[in-house]
Amino acid sequence: MITETLADWLCAQRWEALPADVQRKTADVVFDSVGAMIACSQLPEVLAIVKFLERMGGNPECTMIGHARRTSVVNAAMANGGMAHGDEVDPVHLKSVGGHVAAGPVPTALTVGQWLGATGKDVLHAVALGYEVGGRLMTIFYRERDYTSRRFYPTAVVGTISSAVAAGILLGLNRGQLQVAMCLAAYQAAGPDNMTKDPVHMGKTFQVAAANRNGVTAALLAHDGCHAPSDILDGSNSLFDAYLGAPEAGVDLLKELGSYYSLIDVMFKRYPVGSPNQAYLQGLFGLMEKFALQPEDIAAVEVQIPARGLKRVPTTRHASISALSVCAIAAAHGKLDFYRLHDPAGAMDAAAREMQKRVKFVGREDWTDLQAGHRAIVSIKTHAGQSHAEEVRHRPMDAVELDAKFHGLVSPRFGEAKTRRVERILKQLDAAASVKGLMDELQGA
């Protein structure tokens, strides 16, 4: 039984027994995710959710990050979950080419951890195990269905279950209760993938917000003795049967369990835009720097990425996702700034609109493996008649870049002094007697 074996393994794990590289990566994932949540806390899509929850009331138990008012643990999980994928700046899963796995367990673990007064290690442990389930689920979903034929958004489905696992670990659920929690979470999973029609980010933000709300609800119900079938990941009528038409796909959830950890495959985003844009932007900025090219020097840009990538970043979406918009803004200004992309006046100024006329994307039908999503060929032609081209593959961010990204996201919201305090707490989270201090600091004025 897959569900039983997985739940049994999860309940047996201890933070101290996890490999050191997994512990370090977990801390980095929380650090990067919190930076994203703070930056996204005032985006219109997130504000709509926060204002709704404020109207609904609720016991002032937990922090809604970046906001003054507190609300119930379930409501706060929803608000913080929305921030965790309020835009395209949060960590993604490298092995599945971009699934937003961290946006499930991180906001849930922080919120439930605050409610329970859990230690920093407890919260990190819950994130690691929630991500372990989420990363494995995401990889199966991406492998089993091509993006163009799938009709659901896997991040929403995976987020619900990984959130339930993270909350369940913090609540001390036993094996049977954790099986129930995963089932109740699956019952609430949504994920219609019609966001290609969404000119903003509301579809993705709301579905991840709801995933955290639903995951915490599932874990709390299981903790209180609610009953549900204990085999939601097994065979006929399972999660995989419902979403993939592949009832036996779940067997890979147990593959190398305890020797391979999903969290090692986290990809931190160098640029605050959708995953298919990451590799070619690395190449574009690299060529501009290498040959000292200014925006006015550029006559044409051609970008080759996998054909499926073009279907994931259509021109109808927000400027942080639309490939033509992203490339045009980057080439026109020589950089991509989170706050510029979300300027109410619009990121596509006259310079970017003019540059967009010179940008062309080519879909490579021969780049079919999943990891091709981290590969691109960028060509630039100049008005002086020069041609420059480079094939690039995603280069992971280092610690210095992660710190710089965090400050760039958080300082405009919190100011330098508070940003440094939050950074210091996060860097020492494994030693914190309670996560309440962090969550107090993350509260808005």
N, C-alpha and C positions, 0 to 999 in steps of 0.2 A: 504494500500500500504506500503510494508516493506521499500522500498528505500526512499519514501517520509517521513515516520515516523522517520526513523533513521536519515536522513539529518536534519529534523526539530529539533530533540533532540540535535544533535551535535551543531547546530547553536545557540541553546539556552543556552549552558553551559558556565559557567564562572569559571576561575581558583580558585577564592576565595571561590566558593561554593562547590568545590570538597572536599570530606572528607580528613581529615588531614593525614590518613594513605595512601591514594592514592597519595597525594602530596609528601609525604616522599618517597614512593616507586618509583614514577616517577623520582625524583632526583637521587635515587640509580641506576635506570636503565640507565639514561644518564651517570652517573659516570662510571659504569661498562662497558658500551658500548664504551665510549671514550677510556678507557684503552685498550679494544680489538682492536679498530680501529688504535690506535697508534702502538701497537705491530704488527698488520698485514700489516701496511703501506708499508713494504719493502719485503713482500713475493713475490715470482715469479709470482703468479697468479695476484696479485694486480699490480705489476710493469708493467705487460703486458698491463693492462687496462690504467694505468696512462700514459705510453709512447705513446700509441695509441692516447689518448686525447690530449697530448702535440703536437703531429704531426698535429692533426686536428685544433689546435688553438682555438680561441674563446676569447671573451672579458675577461680580467683578473679581474673577479668580485668576485670570491669566492675561498676559500682555499681548496686545496686537502690535507688532513691531512697528516703531515709528509713530505711534499714535498714543494719545494721552489716556484714553479710556480703556478700561479692561472689560473683559466679558467672560463668559463661561468657557470651560476647557474645550468643549466641542466647537463653539463659535470661534474661539481664538485659533484653533487648529485650522478652521476654514480660512480665516483671514490670513494667517501666516502661510498657509499652503498656497493661496493665491499669489502672495508676494514671491514665493519661492520659484514660481514660473510666471511672474508678472510680465516678463519679457524674455529675451533670448540671451541672457547673460549668465545663467546658472550652469553648473557642471552637467555634462552629458556622459553617456556610456559609450566608450570607444568601440567596444566589440559589436554593439548593435548600431553603430554609425549615427548616434545622435539622440537616443531615447533619454528623456529627462528623469532618470531614476532617483536622483538625490532629492528632488522636489516632493517625494512622498515621505521618506523616513526622517529627514532633517527637521522640517517644521513640526511634525508630529512629536518627535522625541523632545524637542525643546519645550513645546507647549505642555505636553503631559508631564515632562520632567519638572517643570515649574509647579504644576498642580500638585505633584507628589512630593516636592522638595528633594528630588533625586540628586545624587552626586554627579559631578561632571563625567566621571568614568561610566556611571550608569547610562547617561545620555549617549555618550560615544559608543558604548556597547550596543545600545538599541539601534543606533544609526547603522553600525556595521552589519548587524544581523538583518535589519530591514532591507538594507541595500543588497545583502547577499541574495535574498529572495527576489527582490526587484530586478537586479541585474540578470539573474538567470531567466526570469520570466521575459524580460525585454528581449534578450537574445533569441529566445525561442520564437517570439512573435515576429521579430524582424526576419528571421530565417525562413519561417514557414509561409509567409505571404509577402509577395512583392508589393511595394508601396502603392503602385498604381492600381492594383486590384483589391487592396484591403479596404474595408468600409468602416473601420473603427480606428480610434486614436489610441494606440497602445499605452501611451504615458498615463492616460486617465485610468485605464484598467489596472495597470501595474501599480500605479500610485495608491490606489485603494487598498490593495493587498499588502504592499510593503509598509504602508502606514499602519495597518492593523497589526502587522508583525512587530513593528517598532513599539507601538503602544502596548501590545501584549507582553513584550519582554519587560518593559518598565512596570507593568501591573503584576508581574510575577505569575502569569498564566501557566498552568501545567500543560502537558501535551494535549490532552483532550480539549481543554479550553482554547488552546491556540488553533486547533483544527476547526473548532466552531467559529472562532474569530475570522479565519481565512474564508470560511464558507459565507458568513454573514457579509463580509467585505465584498466577496464576488457577487452576491445578490444585489449589491448596490452599484456595481461597476457600470459605467456608461461608456462614453467615448465615440459618439458619431463623428466621423472625420470629414465634416463639411467646412472646415476652417479655411480651405483655399478660397472660399467666397467671402471671408471675413476681412474687411479693409483695416481692422484694428487687431487687437490681441485678445479680445474678450473670450472667444471660444476656448482657447487654450488655458487662459488664466482661470476662468470659472471652472473648467473641468478638473483642473488640478486642485483648486480650492475645495471643490466638492469631494474629491478623492480623499483628502486629508480629513475632512469632516466625517465622511462615511467610514474611513478606516478606524478612527478613534471611537466612533459610535459602535462599530462592530466589536472592538476589543472590550469596551465597557459592558456591553450586553453579555459577552462571553464571560467576563469576570463575575457578573451578577447571576450566572447560572442559566442563561438562555441556551436553548437547545437548537441544533441544526445538524444536518448530515456531516459526517466527518471525513468525506472523501471527495471534496470539491476539485482536487487536482488529479483524480483517478478516472481514466477510461470514459465509458459512455456517460453522457450528461454532465461531464466535467467542464471546467473553465475552457479547456482546450477544444473540447467538442463544440461548445457553444460559439466560440470566437474564431476558431480555425478550421472546424470540421475535421480535426485531426485528434481523436480521443487519446491516442497513445503518445502524443508529443511531449507530455509532461515527464516522461522518463528521464529526460536530460536535466531535470531539476536536481537529480541526485548524482549526476556525473561529477567525479572528482570532488565530491563534497568533503570539505575539511582539508583538502590539499591545494585546490585552486579557490581563490576568493575573488568574487565579482568586483569588489571595490578597487582592486588593483587596476582595473580597466577604466577607471574614471578619466575623462578628458576635461581639463579645465579650458574654458574658452578664452582665447587671447583677445577676441573682438566681441562686442556686445550684439552679435547678430546670429542668425540661424546657422546650424552646423554645416550645411552644404557650402556656406560662404567662407568657412575658416581657412581651408587650404589655399584657395586661389588668392585670398587677401594677403596671406603670408608672401606669396609670390609677387603680387602687385606692388606691395610696399617694399619688398626686397629689391625689385628692379628699379623702382623710383629712387631708392637710396643708393644702390650700386652705381647707377649712371647719372646721379644728381639731376633727375628729371623733375621739373616743376609742372604743375597741372597745365599751364599754358603751352608746354612743349608737346603734349600728347595729342596726336591726330586720330589714333584708333587703339582700342583695346579689344583683344579676343581672348576669351576664357573657355577652355575645354574642361568639362566635368562629366561625370557619368550622366547618361540620359535621364535616369530616374531622378537625379538631383534637380533637374530643371522642372520636373513635375512637383517637387516638394517646395520650390521657392518661386511660385508664379508671380507675375507682375502686379496682381490685384491685391497683394497683401501689404501689411505695414512695412515701412521703410527698413525695419530691422530684419525682415525676412525676404522681401522681394529682391531677387538677385540683381536685376537691372538697377534698382534704386541703390542697393548697398554698394555695388561696384562704382556707380556714378558718383556717389557722395565721397567714397574713399579716394577715387582718382582726382576729383575736383578739389579736394581739400587736403589730401595727403595724410589723413588720419580719420579715425572713426571714434567719436565720443558718445557715450551712453546718453548724456543729457542733451546733446545736439540732436540725436536721433529722436528724442522724445520732446523736443521743443514744440509747444502748442502752435507756434507759427509755422511749423512744418520743416522737416529736415531737407526737403528737396527745394533748395533755393535756385536762383537763376543759373548759377555756375554748375550745379549738379544736373539741372534739366538740360543744359547745353551739352554737358559731358555725356549724358545718357544717350544722346544721338550717335556717339562714337563708340559705344560699347556693344559688343556682340558676344553671345554665349553659344557654344557648340556642344551638343550632347553626344558623348562617346558611347555608342551602342556596344562597343567591344569591351568596355570597362564594366563588368557585370558582378564581380565579387563584392561583398559587403565593404571590405576595406578600401575599395576604390573610391569610396566617399571621402577619403582623406587625401586624395590625390588630385592634382590639376596641372594644366599647362597654361601659362599666361604669356601672351605676346603683346608687345607695345610697339606701335609705329609712331614716330615723331614727325612733326611738321618739317624737320630738317632732312627727312628721308632715311633716318636710321631705323633699324629693326632690332628689338631685343626680345628674347624669349627664354623661358625657364620652366622646367618641369619640377614641381614641388610636391612634397608630402608633409603632412602635418608634423610640426616639431613641438613636443610637449613643453609647457611652461615650466620655468624653474622657480625656486622659492622667491627670488628677488622680483620676478615678474608678478607672482601671485600677490606679494605685499603691495607692489605698486598698483595693481588692479584694485585691491581692496581699498586703498586710500583714495583712488580716483573715483570709486563708487560711493564711498561713505562720507568723505569730508564735505562735499557739497550739501549733504543732508544734516550731518551732526556737528560739523566744525572740527578743527584739527584736534583740540584738546580731548573732546569726547571720543573722537575716532581712535586716538591713541589709547584711551582707557579701555575701549571695547576690544581693540586689537590685543592688548596685554592680557585681558581676561580670557579671550579665545585661545591665545597661545599657551595658556596655563590651565586649560579647561580640565585636563585629566587630574589635576590636583585640587579642583574646587570641591569643597564640602557640600555645596548645593548649587544648582544651576539658577537659583532664584536671583542671585546677585547679577548674573549676566542678563537675565530677562528684565530686571529692574532697570539696568543701564540701557537696554534696547527700547525702553518705553519712550514715546515722544513727549514733547513739552505741552 
